[in-house]
């Protein structure tokens, strides 16, 4: 019965005309749908609706920050990014969680001195779909488009099993029915071609290959996917000329193995002619990660940015970092760190500042519990406490020295940089051929550092293992979310990283909104793009 609903719903909605949805969002200057046959859009197209998760990823017990604050801050950033033509914000969750979220968003808008009328109107744009909360809203379905209507078409990823089939169906039906003025279509599920690594890597997907974060668009009507995705799976959304449209990049060395972890299409403003050339492509870069830490204005700054935080907030931030997989890697690097400055502090007279430091240490000890089994962190309270102390006091210069003295860490990041350079070359060749009118295909290396133990030796040469376990040390900037002309970026706990990302966005004519996502998504090897979904749209081919 449900399959019949999906199929008949798709046929009924797909016959609707473009003019029927003129009231939902202004479309006069919208780009035309790709004429390549591909049905996936890149992020230079506008968004009709955002789907946001209320369920943060939790390494331990739930916290108020994970349950309410971070999703609310995310939604508030989206709301404030639009003056007009504000998209719907759809939240699949339970009724109680939805009401709690609405209250927190309202508090954020009141704090921002918005008028009661503004607050009421914007809150009305946040729509509820009753369902179980689920973190990775990017992965269990994909938002494509119908070339005849220009509207989003939602397609379930059939092989995705972490979210039950029942919940996937409830979510898709709910998403399609949220807006009567701007209906969303439901298409056929993306069929399962999942297998095992090495079985047949051309006809079988492996690892996390068949997930939404591994299905992305590139300008010119091209489709971007990872080397862990079967060709037959790609052909389901890349058109009859898949061979011409498909762009495959190497991401199998990551634990997640999704292109959205390391690559992002970013529009540029103000727009210039030709319109289809107004973009850059962000690429995760370990070289840039080391370079930004070495910048003269940051090299002697603290590695952990705790500015503007109360002592309690700072202690909680260190707690979140230390009790995560990335924190375990930082603690491993810091095990070789001895600071003379720390020894001097012990001999200093108990000034008011020194007394404050003692209180600060007490708070950290109170808030940072002993590690629990399976958390991937140091397992003795003393060692963990020392790690937090070192993490608080170490500078960028000292941390870079520790990284550069660690052959395993540097080798992995060197090999990842080489992979990303090859990925850039693959994308550039395909984009230059498809868009010859674009004089230059522009790439921006954004800072990112990785860790893991996925090094293999092949014919006497060290290479990244596939399937691999590479993970981003900090929240990865390429996993950001574009809202109008604002990029909502997962905040790194390092000022140099954030400054570099913001500088890149300013050059592209975009505003920046940082959100702390460490618990919400980063601790689970994903980020904001993984925890949300943007339903983009286009002008139907042939429409004026």
ROPASE-181519 format. One record per residue: x, y, z of N, C-alpha, C, CB in turn. Coordinates in pm, whole numbers, plus 50000, padded with zeros to 5 digits. Glycine has a CB too. Example, Ala and Ser with C-alpha at 12.3 -4.5 7.8 and 13.67 -1.06 7.14 Angstrom:
BEGIN
513194943150780512304955050780513204967050780511314955350905
512854977550708513674989450714512905000350787514084994050572
% end
This chain:
BEGIN
500844987950000500005000050000500865012550000499065000150122
501915012350082502795023950091503525026249960503795022250205
504035015249898504745016749771503835022649665505305003149724
502545018449667501595024149572501425039049596500235017049582
501355043049724501225057249757502395065249704501115059149909
503585060049724504785067149679504785068849529506045059749724
504475058149459504515058849313503425067949260504385045049252
502165066249310501065074449260501235088849301499745069149310
501795091149422502035104849466503025111849376502535105049608
504045104549335505055110349245504425114349113506205100549221
503575105549056502975108448927502025120248935502245096248873
501255120849044500285131749058500965145049073499375129249176
501985145549158502645158249184503495162949068503485157049307
504075153448993504985157248887504275163748771505755145348839
502905162648762502175168948654501825183448684500925161148624
502075188048808501775201848845502665211448768501955203948997
502135223048736502885232748655503745241548743501935241348571
504735247848682505635257148751504855268348818506665262948654
503825273548749503085285048802502335281648929502125290248699
502015268648950501275264749070502045267849198500945249949065
503375268249191504175270149311504855283849315505225259149321
504355293549236504995306549232504935313549367504345315249126
503945310149449503785317149576504755312549685502385315349625
505395300849667506195295649778507485303449796506515281049755
508255305649690509485313349698509685320149563510715304349736
510135332749564510355339949438511365332449352510845354449465
511075331149224511915322849138512395329949013511155310549099
512235343049004512525350148880513975348648836512205364748896
514905348348931516315347948896516955334348922517055358548972
516135324148933516655310948965517305304748841515535301849018
518405297548863519065290548754518165279548699520405284648800
518345276848570517605265948507518105252548558517735266648355
517225242748558517615229148595518685224148499516385219748595
519555215248543520575209848454519945202748334521495200048530
520545204548217520035197648099520875185348064519995207147980
521705181248160522585169748138521875156448159523795170548229
520695157048222520005144848260520185141448406520475133448176
521155147848472521355145648615520235152448692522735151048660
519855146448806518765151948886519235156649024517675141648903
520535158249041521085163249167521625177349143522215153849221
521325186649233521755200549218522965203449307520595210149251
523785212849260524885217549344524365228749434526085222449257
525235233849522524785243249625524785257749581525645241949746
524885260249450524665273849401523185276249377525465276249271
522365265749384520915267049368520275270749501520305253949313
519125277749498518465281949623517765270349693517455292949594
517435272649819516845262349904515375265349931517605261150037
514545255449910513115256549936512775253250081512335247349842
513515243750137513255239850276514505233450335512045230150286
514665234850465515735228350539515115217750630516565238650622
515755206250638515355195850732516445195150839515135181850660
516065196650965517045197751074516805187051179516985211851138
517875181151227517775171251333517805177851471518915161051321
516975172851561517055177251700517925167851782515655178151762
518275156551723518985146051797520485147351778518505132151753
521155153151877522605153851870523225140251892523125163651972
524455138851843525195126551868525765127352010526345124551762
525615116652088526045117052228527085106352255524845115352322
528215110252311529215100552352528895094852490530605106852352
528105101852566527725097252699526265100352722528605103852809
525925105452841524535108952868524165121652793524305110653019
522865123152767522405135152697522625147452783520925133852659
522905158552717523045171152788522045180952733524475176652775
521755191252810520815201552765521335208152638520585212052875
522665209852629523255216052511522945207852387524765217552528
523125194752395522895186152280521425185552243523415172252307
520535185352342519125183552315518465196052258518415179352441
518815207652309518085219852273518955230552209517445225552395
520055233952273520785246052236521355245552094521895248352333
522055234852061522745234551932521775234251814523655222551925
520745225451812519775226151703519055239651698518755215051718
518775245451814518115258551818519015269451761517695262151961
520295269051795521235278851740521375277251589522615277351807
521385264951543521455261851401520255267951329521515246451378
519055265451381517835270551319517785285751326516605264551386
518225291451437518255306051450519165312251345518715310251591
520305306051319521215310951216520575310751079522495302751215
519815300251050519105299450921518085310650911518405285650904
517285312451016516245322851016516845336550991515485322851149
517945339651060518535352851049519295355050918519465355151165
519455344350840520155345550712519255350450600520755332150675
517965350850623516995354750521516215367050565516035343150489
516115376950475515255388450500513885386050439515885401350443
513865380250319512635376850249512765362750193512315387150136
511665357650138511675344350076512255333750170512455344749946
511855334250295512415324950393511885310750371512095329550534
512755301050356512305287150337511675281550465513475278350293
510915270850446510425263350561511595256450629509355253050519
511475254450759512455246650835511675235050895513185255350947
511975222950851511195211150886511975202750988510845202750760
511295199051094511955191851204511235178751231512015200551332
511805167451188511215154451221511635150351363511625143551118
510695150351455511015147251594509725144751670511835158651661
509835142151799508655140151882508035153751915509005132352011
506785153651956506085166151988506745173652103504625163252023
507155166352206507755173052322509085179452285507965162952436
509915172452205511195178152163510975190252071512045167552092
509955189551989509675200651899509275213151978508555196851799
508425211652078508005223152158509175229052235506905219152256
510035220452286511235225252357512145233052263511995213352419
512275228052140513095234852040512515248452005513205226251914
511205249151983510565261951951510815272352060509055259951931
510715267952183510925277052296512345282652296510655269852429
513315274152268514705278652267514975288152150515655266652261
514415285352034514575294551920513945307951952513925288551792
512785307652015512115320152055513005328052151510755317152121
513625321252246514535327952340515705334352266515045318052445
516245327252168517345332752089516935345452016517845322351987
515735345551958515265357151881514945368851973514035353351797
514405365952093514165376552190515485382852233513405371152314
516485374352257517815379152296518445387752185518735367152329
518075384752060518585392451946517765405051920518585383751821
516845408252012516025420452005515125420951882516935432652005
514605409551840513655409251729512265412851781513645395251662
511475418851694510135423151733509215411151752509545432851628
508135412651830507185401551848506595396851716506065405851942
506365406351623505795402651493506785394051414505435415351412
508035398251417509095390751348509205376751406510455398151359
509235375851538509385362851604508225353651570509495364751756
507005358951575505825350951547505845345651403504555359151571
506225354551309506245350551168507315340051142506485362751080
508485341751200509575332251176509335318851244510905338151224
508765319151363508465306451429507435298351349507945308951572
506555305351277505545298351198506165290751080504505308251146
507395294051045508075287250935508685273950979509165296250877
508775271651110509345259351162508235248951170510025261551302
508295238851086507225229051072507625215751136506875226950923
506655209051193506905196751266506445184551187506195197051401
507275174251181506895161151130507065151351246507755156951004
505985145651289506025136551404506765123651367504595133251453
507835120951439508635109051413509675107751523509315109751272
510375096651527511505095451617512615104851572512005080751623
513325110551669514455119151636515565110651576514965126751761
516295116451482517415109251422518485119251380516945100851301
519745116151412520835125651391521125128351244522065120651457
521335117751166521915119651032520825121450926522805107750996
520215133250924519145136250829519655136850684518495149450866
520945137650664521505138250530521515124650461522905143850534
521475113750537521915101050482520835091250438522735094550580
519665091250500518705080650470517805083850350517845077950591
517905096150298517205099650174518045110050101515765104950203
517705112449977518375122949900517335131849836519315116749793
517645144849832516765154649769517275157349628516705167749852
516485153149530516815155649390515765165049332516885142349309
515715166449201514715175449142514025168749024515375188749098
512835173548995512125169848872512405180648768510575168248898
513045177448656513335187648554512085194248497514115181448441
510915187648508509675193248452508995203148545508715182148419
509245202248676508635211548771509675220348841507835203948875
510905215548849511955222748921511915220649070511845237248893
510925212949117510775211249261511545199249313509315209849296
511785198949445512505187549504511755174449489512775190249650
512505163849472511995150149470512775142249575512125143549326
512075137049673512725129749782512785114849749511965132049915
513985109149761514165094949728514865087849844514965093249597
514205077949896514775069950005516025062549956513745059850059
517055061850041518215053250015517865039550069519535059050081
517575030449980517015017450018517935009550110516725009449893
519255010350087520185001950163520485007450302521475000550086
520035019850332520375026150460519565019650571520125041450456
520255013350667519545005650769519545011350908520114992450774
520335021950934520405027151071519095033751114521555037151082
518335038751018517015044451043516015034750981516865059150983
515055029951057514175019251011513375023350888513235015151123
512955013450809512145016150690510855023350727511815003050616
510265019350840509035025950886509275040750912508485019151013
510355043850984510645057851015511025065850889511765058751118
511745059550797512075066350671510805069950596512985057450583
509865060650587508605063250515507795074250583507775050550506
507715073750715506985084050790507595097750764506985080850941
508935098350766509625111150744509365116450605511115109550767
509495108150503509335112950365507905117350337509735101950267
506945109850385505545113850366505285126950439504585102850416
505815128350560505645140650636506295152450568506205139050774
507515150650518508225161550450507485165950325509645157350413
506925156450253506235159850127504935167450151505945147250048
504355165850271503055172150297503095184550382502175162450361
504285189450415504395200950505503815213550443505845203450542
504125216250316503695228650253502725225850140504905236450200
501485230950150500505229150044500805238149925499105231950097
501365249949952501695259249844502905254549764501955273049900
503815247549831505075243749769505295228749786506265251649829
504495220349720504575205949744505905200049700503445198949671
506285189949773507525182549744507125168649694508455181649871
507805163849593507475150949535508225139749606507805150849386
507675127649595508355115649645508615106749526507505108249754
509865103449504510235095049392510525080749433511435100749322
510955072849337511265058949363512525057949450511465051249230
512585048249539513795046349622515025043849536513605034749720
516175047849587517445044649523517775030149556518585054349570
517825021649455517995007349475519325003849538517845000049344
519334992549604520494987849681521504980649591520034978549794
522734985849588523824979149518524994976749613524284987349395
524684975549741525724974549842526314960549848525174978449978
527634959849860528334947149874529454948449973528864942349739
530524941149952531694941650038532874947049961532014927850096
533794953350032534994958549969535754947249901535884965650073
536144949549776536904939749703536044929749626537784932449795
534724929449656533844919949588533784923249439532424920249650
533424935449409533504940849272533254955749286532454933949173
534304963349292534174977349328533594986149218535504982549367
533264980349105532584987849000531074985649005533134983948863
530664973749045529224970549046528644970049187528984957448976
529494970549289529024970049427529564981749508529424956749492
528674988049583529114998449677529684991649800527935007949715
530544998549873531104992849995531205003650103532504986549969
531354999050225531425008550337530165016950345532645017650322
530355030050358529225039350368528905045950234529525050050473
529235039150125529095045249992527695049549958529555035849890
526685041849999525295044849961524595052750070524525031849932
524995065250085524365074350180524305088150118525125074750315
523345096350166523115109450106524325118550104522025116250176
525165117850208526345126450211527365123050106526975125750345
527145112050035528045107649929527405109549792528435093049949
526295117049789525585120249665525495135449658524145113549660
526355141849583526385156449577526435161049431527595161849655
526055173649409526105179249275527315188049256524845186949247
527775188749132528785198349090528175207148983530085191349038
528655219548967528125228248862528225221648724528885241548861
527375226448634527375220948498526585208148485528775218548454
525765204948585524985192748578525805180248598524275192048448
526865181148677527705169648708527315163648842529185173648708
527635150848862527325143748986528635139949055526455131248959
528735142849183529925139849260529645128449357530425152349336
530485118149355530325106949447531685101249482529415095949387
531705092749585532945086649629533265073949554532895083849777
534515069549563534945057349496534405044849563536445056749493
533625046549671532995035249739531535033549697533075037249890
531135040049586529765039349538529725032449401529135053549530
528865022449388528765014749264528275023449148527825002749284
528765020449029528375028048911526875027148884529145023248789
526285015448908524845013948886524035022148985524454999148896
524575023949105523895032649202523945047049153524545031549343
525105051449105525265065149055524325067848938526715067649010
524135057948851523305059948732521855062848765523385047848642
521425059848888520035062348927519705077248941519725055349057
520725085448958520475099848973521315108348879520725104049115
522185101848803523135109448720522735109848574524505103448732
521595103948537521105104948400521575093648310521525117948342
521005093348189521325082748094522755083848044520365083247976
523325095848053524725097648011525625098248135524895110547924
525425088648224526185088548350527685089348327525865075948429
528165082748224529595082748195530125096848179529875074648069
529325105648116529735119548094529535128148218528965125447977
528525124948298528165133548411528875130248541526695132848434
529265117848559529775113248689531205117948714529715097948697
531445122448837532785126248883533035118449012532925141948906
533995109249006534285100749122535595105249187534375085949080
535535107449319536725111349394536995101049502536545125449456
538215101049550538665090949646538375095449789540165088149629
537425088749853537085091749993537045079150079535735098850000
537405067750021537325055050093538295053750207537535043949999
539245063050218540215062650328539645068250458541455070550289
538435073950453537805079350574536885069150639537025092150541
536705070450769535725062250841534345064250782535725065550991
533965076850761532645080050707532615077350557532275094750735
533625081550485533705078850342532665086050259533585064450319
532425098850289531465106850215532145119150156530295111050305
531735123050036532345134549972532085147450048531845135949830
530935148350119530625160950189531505163250310529165160950231
532325153250346533265155050456534495163050413533695141550511
534775163550283536035169650238535885179050119537005158950202
534685180150060534485188449940533175195849952534505179749810
533175208649911531935216549914531935226949803531755223350049
530835227649728530635238149629530115250549702529655233549516
530765261949681530395274249751530165285349648531495278349854
528975291449645528735302349549529525314949584527245305549544
529725323449488530415336149509529485347749476531695336949424
529605358449551528805370649532529755382649534527705372049643
529405393849465528255394949374528455386549249528015409649335
527345382349191527425373649075527865381348950526075366949051
528645374448869529105380248743528735370648631530635382948745
528755375548509528455366948394529705359548350527885375248278
529565347348301528325339548296527925334348434528485327748199
526635333648456526085330648588526535317048642524575331048582
526705307448550527045293848594528475292448644526815284248482
529245303348635530655302648677530885308848815531515309648576
529825312848883529965319649011530065309649128528775329149033
531165302649132531355292849239532845290449261530635279649206
533155285649380534455279849409534205266249473535325289249503
535225258149481535085245149546536065244549662535335233349445
535505242549781536325240949900536825226449908535545244750028
538085225049941538685211849955539435211250088539635208649835
539175200850167539875199150295541375197650271539325186850372
542175204950349543615205150326544415204350456543995217750249
545105193150480546015192450595547145202750587546605178650606
547645205350467548705215550452548215229050502549145216750304
546965232450467546395245150514546195244850665545065248050442
545865232950720545685231850865546945235150942545235217850901
548075230150897549345233250962549725247850937550455223950910
549495252550815549905266150777549195276750860549635268450630
547885275150885547165285550959547625286251104545645282850953
548025274751160548525274851298549865282151307548675260451350
550605282551197551915288851195551875303651157552805281551099
550705308951126550625323151089551135331751206549165326951052
551905342251175552525350451281551545355451386553205362251220
550315359251341549355364751438548735354051527548255372051365
548935341251493548315330551572549305320851635547375322851486
550545320751590551455310051629551695309351780552775311951559
551635320551849551835320551995550525321652073552765331952034
549405320352002548105320652068547765306752123547005325351969
546845305952220546455292852273545865283952164545435294552386
546185271252168545625261752073544125260252095546325248052085
543695260352221542275259652254541745273752277542035250752379
540755277752201540175291052215539075290852321539625296052078
539365296252437538395296852548537945311052576538985290652674
538265320352484537895334352505536385336152513538465343152393
535975344952603534555348152615533755337952693533975349552481
534395327252738533665317052814533855319052963534135303052773
532835315853039532995315453184533855303353219531595314853257
534295302653341535115291253382534325278253368535605293053527
533035278653403532215266753389532085262653243530825269153450
531855272553155531725269553012533035264252954531275282052935
534155270152998535455265552952535735251252996536545274753002
535395248153121535595234653171534735224653094535265233953321
533495228553063532615219752986533135217552845531195225452981
533695228152785534245227052650535415217252647534685240852597
536315218352745537435209052754536935194852780538405213452864
535895193652860535305180652888534795174152759534155182052989
534095182052677533555176852551534665172052459532705187552481
535755179752454536855176452364537605164152412537805188252351
537975164052541538765152852594537985139752584539155155552740
536675140252606535855128152602535325125452462534705129452700
536175126152362535785123252224536945116152155535395136252147
536675110652039537725103651965538835113151924537135096751841
538465125251880539475135251847540275139451969538825147351784
539595139952084540285143352208541315132852245539295144952320
541005120152217541965109552245543245111452164541355095852216
543105115852039544275118451956545065130352008543865120851810
544375140952050545065152452108545805148452235544065163752138
545165140252318545815135752441547045127252410544835127752528
546955119252304548115111152263549275120152223547735101852146
548985130452144550035139852104550585147352225549485149852000
549685150952317550095158852434550855150652538548885164952498
550855137552524551575129252622553075132252619551335114152593
553555138152511554985141652500555255156352534555485138752360
554235163252584554365177652608554665180452754553085185052566
555765187852779556105192652913556345207752904557365185252971
555585215152978555705229752971556445235153092554325236152959
557555242153069558275248653180557405259053247559575255153129
556535265253168555645275553223554755269453331554785281953112
554295257053307553455250453407554205248253538552935237153352
555495244553527556305242353646556505255353723557655236353609
556675266253651556855279253715555615283153793557185289853612
554455279853737553195283553803553115277453942551995279153718
553655265253957553565258554086554335265954195554095244454073
555355273454158556195280454256555775295054277557635279954212
554755299454202554345313354213553575315554343553485317454093
553655327654401552845330754520551365330354484553215344654578
550545327754583549115326454558548475340254540548445318854673
548685346154422548035358854389546565356154362548715365554265
545805367054344544385365554313544205357454184543715379254301
545105360054086545025352753959545325337953979546015358753856
546335335154066546695321254092545555313954163547975320454176
544885321054255543745315154324542635311954224543215324554433
542445321154127541445318654023541785306353941541335330753931
543065304453915543505292753839543225279953916545005293753805
543385280654051543105268954133541615265354126543525271354279
540765275654130539315273354119538985267153984538535286654138
539625272553881539435267653743539795252753735540305276053643
540925248953799541345235053797540345226353873542755233653859
539825231653982538815224154059537575221453974538435231954185
537145231753900535975230253814536195219753706535615243553751
537385219953646537695210053544537655195953602539075212753483
538225194453722538215181353785536795176753818539055181553912
535935186453849534555183353882533755179353759533905195253950
534005186653649533215184753529533745173853437533135197453454
535055171253443535625161153355535725147953431537025165653303
534815138853405534805126253480535895116953431533445119353469
536115106253507537035096053458536445089953332537295085253567
537335086753239536875081153112536185067853136538045079453014
535195065153049534495052553061534965043152949532965054553055
534805030352969535275020552872534585022752739535015006252923
535365021852631534805023052497534695037152447533485016952493
535045047052527534895060952484536035065352396534805070052603
537105057752392538225061352305539085072352363537725065552171
539095073852495539935083952559540815077252663539075095052623
541715085052721542615079752824541785074652942543625090552872
542155063352998541245056453090541535058753237541295042053063
542535066653272542765069553414542485084153439544205065853456
541835087053551541455100653581542635110153587540705101153710
543775105553643544945114153655545465118153519546055107253735
545605108253428546125111153295545175120453220546335098153216
543865118253236542885126453167542945140853218541485120753186
543095142253350543215155653410544455162753355543295154653565
545575155553347546785161553293546595165653149547945151953306
545875157653073545625160952933544825173852923544885149452862
543785175253004542965187353001543805199653038541765186053096
544665198153140545525209253180546455213253066546355205553304
547065203353003547975206152892547225212452775548675193352847
546045207352748545245212452636544875226952659543985203952617
544615230452783544265244352815545445253852794543775245352959
546655249052819547815258052823548695257952699548635254552940
548565248152615549475246952502549175257452395549385232952442
550205262252327550055272152220550045265152085551195282652225
549655272551982549685267151846551095262751807549155277651746
552075270751843553465267451810553865254051872554425278551858
553535252251999553895239852067553155227852010553605241052216
551885229951974551105218851918551635214951781549625222651909
551975224751699552535221651567553835213751582552785234651487
554665217651680555915210351704555635195851740556725217151817
554615193451824554265179751861553785171951739553175179751970
552975178451656552475171851535553605168251440551455180651464
554505177851419555585175751323556625165751373556255189051291
556655163551504557565153651560556965139651563557975157751701
555695138651525555005125751527554935120351384553565127251588
555775110651349555865105951210554555100051158556965095751197
553815092951243552565086851198551525097351164552025077351305
551405107451251550435118151229550765125551099550425127951348
552025129151080552405136950963552305128750835553815142250980
552635115750842552545107350722551095106250676553125093450749
550195103950772548795102750732548285115550667547935099150854
548615126950725548135139550669548815142750535548385150950768
550065138550518550755140250390550045132150280552235135950401
549715119650312549045111050215547645115950182548985096750267
546955121450284545625127050260545715139350171544935130650394
546715147850194546905159450108547115155149962548115167950157
547895144749942548115139649807546815134749744549165128349808
545985127949824544685123349775543815135149732543965115049883
543815145649815542965157049786543455164749662542915166449907
544765164949640545285171249518544825163549394546835171949522
544825150349403544345142249291542845144349270544645127249317
542085145449381540655148049370540375161449302539995147749509
541175171549336541025184549270541265183349120541995194749331
542285175949083542615174448941541475167548865543905166448925
540865157348927539745150248864538575159748844539315138048949
538235167548946537115176848936537395187848834536805183049072
538615192948836538955203848745538865199548600540355208948775
539335187548570539275182748432537835181748383539965169148421
536955176248467535565174348427534815187748418534845165048527
535065196548514534395209648514534865218448398534645216748647
536145218248369536675226248258536095221748126538205225448254
535925208648112535335203247989533865206747978535515188147983
533125206048090531685208648089531385223648082531025202748213
532235231848142531985246348148533175254048088531735250948295
533405252747957534545259647895534445274847904534665255547751
533215279847924533025294347935533575299848066531545297847924
533815291148164534415295548291535925295548274533975286248410
536515307248271537945308448241538815301148341538335322948236
538365300648466539155294048568538255286748666540035304048643
538565274348694537855266748797538625268848928537735251348759
537975275549022538665279949143538455270149259538185293849183
539575266549323539535258249443540115266049561540315244949421
539575263649678540105269549801540435258349898539085279749864
541685257849941542095248150042541695253450180543625245550035
540795246350246540365250650380541065241750483538795249750395
541415247450599542215240050698541475228150757542645249250809
542145216950757541605204850821542795195950854540565197450728
542725188950963543745179251002543055166051035544585184451124
543735155151008543125141951022543965132951111542925135550886
543355122551161544055112651240543445099051212543995116051391
544135088651252543675074951231544885065751221542795073851104
544625053451191545715043651182545595035751052545695034151304
545075042350950544795035450825545925036450724543565040850765
547115032050760548245032250667548545017750626549505039050731
548635015350495548955002050444550235002950361547784996350360
550894991650345552084991250261551784982950137553314985450338
551894989450020551594982949892552824983649804550364989549822
553374971949771554594971249689555724979849746554284975649546
555854979349878556914986649943556655001349963558144985049867
555455005949924555115020149937553965021750035554745026149798
554085031550125553035033950223551895041950160553595041250346
550665036950179549475043250123548365043250227549025036049994
547335051450203546165051450288545365038750262545285064050265
545035031750368544265019450353542835022550313544285011350484
542245013650236540815014250204540225000350218540575019850060
539134998550293538455008950370539375014450481537155003450432
539295027450502540175033950599539425039150719540915045050534
540185045150813539565050450935540025064750961539905041651055
540305072450855540665086450872539515094650927541135092250741
539825103051025538805111751085539325125951094538405106651226
538415135651089538785149551102539025152951249537685158651043
540175159251277540505162751415539555173251470541945167751423
539295183651393538345194151429537105192951339538995208251414
536015199551376534855199851287535265204851148533745208751346
534925197251045535415200450911534585211450844535395187950824
535235222250798534515233550737533715229650613535485244250701
534175219350539533445215450418532075209450451534255205350339
531825206050576530535200650617529645211550675530735189350719
529735223350615528915234850655527585234650579529675248150630
526705244150613525395245250549525215259550499524255241250646
524885260950372524635274150313523175278050333524995274150163
522945290050384521595295350399521585309350337521145295750550
521025310450218520995323050144522435327550115520225334050224
522895338650173524255343250152525075342550281524255357550098
524695333150367525425330550492525835315950497524555334150616
527085313550530527525299750551527505297050701528955297350491
526745286950741526685282950880527745272250900525235277850921
528765275650979529995267850985530145261251122531205276750954
530495248451127530805242251257532055248651316530995226951242
531935253351436533015261051499534145251951545532475269051618
535355255351505536545248351556536925254351691537745249251454
537545246551780537985252051908539335259151896538075240952013
539615264351777540885270951750540645283551669541865261451677
541155294851718540875307751656541465308651515541425318851742
542645302951493543285303751361542445296751255544685297651366
541895285151287541055277851193539825286051156540645264251252
539125291251257537905298851233538195311551154537225302251364
539295318251186539645330551116539915327950968540875337051181
540595316950939540895313450800539625310850720541795301150795
538695303350779537435300350710536635313150686536595290350792
536545321650787535795334050772536425343050665535735341550906
537735343550660538435351650560538095346750419539955351150583
538045333650399537685328050269536265331950231537825312850270
535355331350327533945334650300533775349450268533075330850420
534505358050337534435372450308534845375050164535325380550405
535915368450119536395370249981535355365649880537705362649960
534485356249920533455351249830532125358549846533255336449855
532145369349926530935377449943529895371050032530335380149811
530315362050119529385355050207529595358950353529515340050191
528525358850429528605360850572528875347450641527295367250626
529285348250767529625336150842528855335650973531135335450870
528315324051004527695321651133528285308851189526115320751121
529005309851301529625298151362528695291951467530985301851426
528615278751468527825271451567528695260351625526505265651504
528695259151758529465248751825528765235251807529645252151976
529355226451730528715213651697529475201551752528585212351547
530375203551845531245192551886530445180551933532195197251997
529505182652026528665171652074527565168251976528055175152209
527035178351914525855176851826526145167351711525415190451772
527355168151652527615159951534529075155551520527205167451413
530025164551553531415161451526531895148951600532285173251564
531455147151724531865135551802531425122451737531315136351943
530445123151648529965111351576530505110351436528485111351572
531595117651407532275117251277531445123551165532605103051241
530555132751199529805140151099529765154751137528385134551083
528915162251070528725176051111527415181851062529865184451061
527355195251049526075201851026525395197250898526275216851022
526175195450792525595190950666525025176850682526645191250553
525695168450760525225154750785523955154650869526315146550854
523805164350957522675164851050521495172650995523115170851181
521555176250869520495184150808520335180250662520795199350820
519365186250596519185183750454518575196350390518275171250428
519185201050283518675212750211517945208150086519835222450174
516675211750076515875208049960515955219449859514385205050001
516795217849757517025228349658516055226949541518475227949608
515935237749463515025237749349515655245449233513645243849387
515055244349115515575250848996514425254648902516585241548923
514715262548802513715266448702513645255448597514075280348636
512445250348568512315239348472512945242848337510845235748452
513525233048275514155234948145513125240148045514795221648095
513475250747976512575256547876511685267547928511735245947819
511575269048063510735279648121511475292948117510345276248266
510745303548087511345316948086511135323648221510735325547973
% end
